[in-house]
Amino acid sequence: MRYRPFGSLDWNVSALGFGCMRFPTDNGTIDEREAIRMLHAAIDGGVNYLDTAWPYHDGQSEPLVGRALAQGSYRGRVRVATKLPSWLIKSPVDLDSYLDRQLDRLQLGTVDFYLLHTLSRTYWDTLLEFDVLRWAERARAAGKIRYLGFSFHDSFEVFEEIVTAYAWDFCQIQYNYMNVNYQAGRKGLRMAARRGIPVVVMEPLLGGNLASAPPTVRTVWDRAAVRRSPAEWALQWLWDQPEVTTVLSGMSTMEQIEENLAAADRSKVGVLSEEERTLVRGAKSAFDELAAIPCTECRYCMPCPYGVNIPRNFAAYNKAEMYGNLSGARGEYAWMEKAFAMGLDKTDERAASCIQCRRCEPKCPQHIVIADEMQRVHSALSASA
């Protein structure tokens, strides 16, 4: 295993971290015996950073991690990260309530790395209203958490505001070679690094979509002098960058653990040649050409007066086309409806909410006939499709 400095901490983190949200399951329940075997194998292979959260596996992940680490000497060999469920915080008392329950679930007296989960404009404003940063300092003084960070899902502008609002110990962003300009993106990665903030990368394989390659992308990889799997290309592209501290992989099989451990052993800053970096850009272009709707996510069409998240709908639909992942696209579409029903989003952002007013269409630089495409998206991705 290769290790990297974790900011100013007197501790080095494994290049590969274990994201505990995609354990093997049996009828919706974690296959506990196999999941624990996998966690132990990863730790034995040098992984020393485990990332979990309150909602993963419908609340089963944190307790599973706790039981796995209670065996043998495994707890002393890793640092554990978990996250405050921002969307469930309705009053200041909820802050302590959830943290205390998470400590109990994990069988820990202290969480090593605690994140404010999935920060967006809405959740950040709500947590600030409840004075979350001062609360976190009290929790740190009480020994409940050691280091404070946040995970992020919004625009670069919101990231910039959050990252400069506090002396964060670390942060976590979605980043991969398809998402260079998405959310925080490379600009956010480099901004955090300049401030001395370690960056933990999630979604390195874009939910597994980059672990395989359609023929046009495979043609790109076949030009390389060094043979790598599509998954390793995506991982090495991240490890090649000095600003990346560690890369989380949500591994579901022992085979994935073995492959990723081997890839991590080969990792280092500068591992790719300039010719290989050009190949990665070529793979991105090949994927982009498979998009059915030429949306660049510029957001000129937003906001929709009826609450439709136009780029998000197009991205979900394009995922089905680009990566052959219709089930994943339908899952994202269903989540939009669920998030509205749960009160997480203020509007139902699905294409189903489009009333065909067409006010957005003159604003689109790509000249997409948005109203017509919204009908196509809903028809393909709705539960009745």
N, C-alpha and C positions, 0 to 999 in steps of 0.2 A: 504494500500500500504506500502511496505517496501522501505526504502531509503538507499543509500550507499554514502559514501564520493566521491566527484569528484576530486580526486587528492588533490592539496593544496588549491583549491577554498573553499571559505567560503559558500558552497552550497552543498546540498545533492541531488542526482539524484534518480528518481524512478527506482526501479529494472527493471521495464518494460518500454521501450520506444516505441513510435509509429513510425514505418517505413512507410512513406507516398508514397509508390510506388505500392500498391495493393488495392487501393480503389475500391469499387463496380462500375461497368461500365454498360452503356447501349449503345450498338452499337459502342463501342470504346471510348465513351465519359464518363467522370466521372459522376456518379449519384450524383450530387452536394448536393441535399437535404439529402440523406442518408449518404454521406461521412461526411458532416458537423455534422450531428446528432451523428455519430460514434466518431468523434474527440472530440466533447463536452462531450460525455459519458465517453470517456477515461480520459479526463482531470478531470471531476467530480469524477472519480474513483481514482484519485491520480497521473496519468501520468503527468510528468512535462518536458518531453524531446521529441520533435518532430523532425524527421529527413526527410528531403526532398532533392531534387536535381534538377538541370536544366532539365535533360531529362525525368524525371519520368512522366509517362502518356503522353508522347509526348509533354512535356512542360506545361501540365495542372496542375501538382501537386502544384508547388509553388504558383500560383495565388489562387488556392483553399484554401491552408493553410492560405494565407493572408486574404481571405474573412472570413474564419471561425474564425480567431483570432480577427478580427475587431468587432465581435459581443460581446456585454456584457463586462465582465471583463476577458475574456479568455487569452488575450495577456499577462496580468500581472502575470498569473499563470504558464507560461511555458517558457522554453528556446527553441529557434529554431536553428536547424542546417541545413545548406545547403552547396552546394559544387561547387567549380570552375570546369567547364567542361574542364578538361585537354586536351582532344583530339581536342578541338575547338580553342585552343590558338595557333595562328600562328605568333603573334608578341607581343611585350610588351604592345602595346595599348589595346590589347584584354583583358588584365587582369582587368583594370578599367571598360572597356565597359561591360563585363559580370557581374561583381559585381554590378555595378550601375543598370543594368537591373533587376538583382535578387532582389535588395532592393526595386525596384519599384513593381515588381511582388508580393512580400511578404508584401508590404505596411509597410516597416520597415525603420527606420533611421539607425539601427545597426543590423547586424546579430550576434547572441550570439556566435555560434560556426560555424566556416567556415573551410571547409576541401578542400584540394587538392584532387580531385576525382580520384578514381581508379588508383592510382599510380602503375606504372610498370617501368621497366628499361627504356623504350622508353619515356614515358611521364615525368618521373623524370628528365631525361637528357635534354629534351626540356625545361621544366620549369626552370631548373637551368640556362640554356643558357639565359633565359629572366630575370634572377635575381629575381625569384619569392619570395624568402624569404625577400629580402630587400623591395620589393614591398608590401608584406604583413605587414611588420613593419610600412610602411607609411600608409597603409589602417587602421591599428590599431590606429596609432597616430591621424588619421583624424576622428576616431570614427565610421568607417564603419563596423569594425568587433571587437569582443571582444577577442576571443580565436581562435588559429590556430591549426589545426590538418590535418590529411590525412586519406583517406581510401585506402585500399591496395589490389592488386591482382597480385602477382608475387611470386618468390621463397623466401625462408627464407633469403638467402644471400642478396638479394636486400632489403628486409625489414630491415635487420641489418644495412645496409649502410644508409638507409633513417632515421631510428629511432635514429641513433647516429649523424646525420648531423646537428641537430638543437634542441633547447630547446622546443620541442613540448608541447602544452597544453593538447593534447589528441590524440588518434589514433583510427582507426576503422578497424577491421579485420573480415574475414569470419571464423567462428569457430563453430563447433558442434561435437557431439560424433563420427560422421563419418569422420570428417576432422581434427583429432588431429594432423596429420603430413602433412597437405595440406597447401600450401602457407606459411603464417607466422606461423600458427599452435600453438601448446602449447608452443614451444620454443619461438616464437615471443611474445605470451601473457606474459610469465614470464619475458622475457627480458625487455619489456616495463614497466611492473610493478616494476621491480627492479630499473628502472630509475625514478620511481615516475610518470609515464605517465598513465593516466586513459585509459582503453581499453573499447571501445564500440563494442559490438559483433553484427555482421549482419549475416544473413542466419542461425539463430539458428535451424530452421526446414528444412534446405537445400531446400529452395523454396517450402516448404509445403510437401516435400517427406517423412519427418519423422512424419507427423501428422497422418499417418495411418500405419498399420502393416500387412504384409502378414502373412499367418498362422505360418510359422516357427519363425517369430519374436514375434507374439502374444503369442506363447507357452512360450517364455522367460519371457515376462511381466506377464503372468499368474502365475508364480512361486512366485511373490512378495507378501509379507504379506500386504503391503500398496498398494491399488489399485489406479492407476493413468492412465490417457489417454496417448497414445503414445506421443502426443504433450507435455504434462506436464512432462513426463520422460525426454524429450530432454531439456526442459527449466530448470527443477530443476537440471539436471546435470551441466548446466552452472552456475546457481546461487549458487551451492555448492562450487564453486571455488572462493577464496578470490581475485584473480587477475582480475576477471570480474567485471567491473564497472556497466554497464547497458546492457540490452539485447533488441535489436530492433525486433519487430514483425510487419511484413507487413500484417495487419489484413484487411480482406475483408468483414466480416459480423459482425453484432452486437453480434451474438452468440460467435464468436471468441474473441471479446473484453471481454465479460462477463467471458468466461472461462479463459482467460489469466490474467485478473484482479484477479480472485479468486486464480489462481496459484501463482501470484506474492505475494499475501497476505500470502501465506504459505512458501515463499522463505526465505532462509538464508544460510550463509556459514555453511557447515556441516550438511545440511538438509538430506543428504543421508547417510545411514550406509555403512560400507565397503561391506556388502553383496549386497546392492543395487548398489553400484558402479560396483561390479562384474557382476551383471545382465545387466547393460548398456553395458559393454564390450561384454557380450554374445549376446546382440541384434545387436551390430556392426558386430560380427562374423557371425551371422545368415544372415544379409544383405549381407555381403561380399561373402558368399557362393552362393548367387543368381547371382553373376556377371557372365556374359557369356564369358568374355575375362579376363584371370588372370593377368591383368596389375597392377603392384604395383606403377606405376608412378615414378619409379626410374630415368627415363630420360636417361638411358645409351644409348638408341637408338637415342638420339638427339645430335646435330641438324640434321634434314633431309636436304639434299642438295637441295631439291625442295620445301622446306618451309612447309611441312606437320607437323602439331603439333600432333604427334602420340598419346601421352598420353591423350590429350584433346579429340580426336576423340573416343578413347576407353572409356573414362569416360562418354561421351555423350551416347554412345551405351549402356554401362552398366547401366546408369540411367534408360533407358527404361526397361531393364530386371529386375533390382533390385527393382525398386519402381513402376513398372507398369505405367510408365510415358512416353509413346511414343511421345505424343504431345510436352512435354517439351524438350525431346531429339532432336526432329526435329527442335524445335525453336532454340536451341543452335547451331545446325548444320547450319541452315540458317543464324544465326548471324555471323558465321565465314565468310561466303561469303559476307555478307553485310559490315562487318568491313573492308574487303579488298577493296571493291568497294568504300567505303567512305574514304579510305586512312588511317584508324586507324591502320591497320596491314600492314606490308610490303609485305606479301605474302598471298595467299589464303590457309589457314591452313587446309582446309577440306581434307578428305580422297580422294576426287575427284582429288586432285593434285598428288596423288601417281602414279608414272610411272612404278612401279613394278621392281625397280632396285635391291631390296633386300639387299642393303648395311647395313641396320639397323639390319637385322635378327641375324647375328652372335653375336651382342652385347647384345641381350636380355637374361637376366638371367632366365626368365620364358620360354624360347624357344618358344615364340609365332611366328607363321608364319605370320609376320606382313603384308606382301603384300597381302596375301589372305584375311586376316581379314579387311584390308582397303576396299577391294571390297565389303565385307559383310556390313561394316558400311555404305558405300555410298548407297548401294542398299536399306538398311532399312531406312535411315534417309533423303535421298534426297527428294526434293519437288515432284518428279515424282513417288516416291515409293507408 
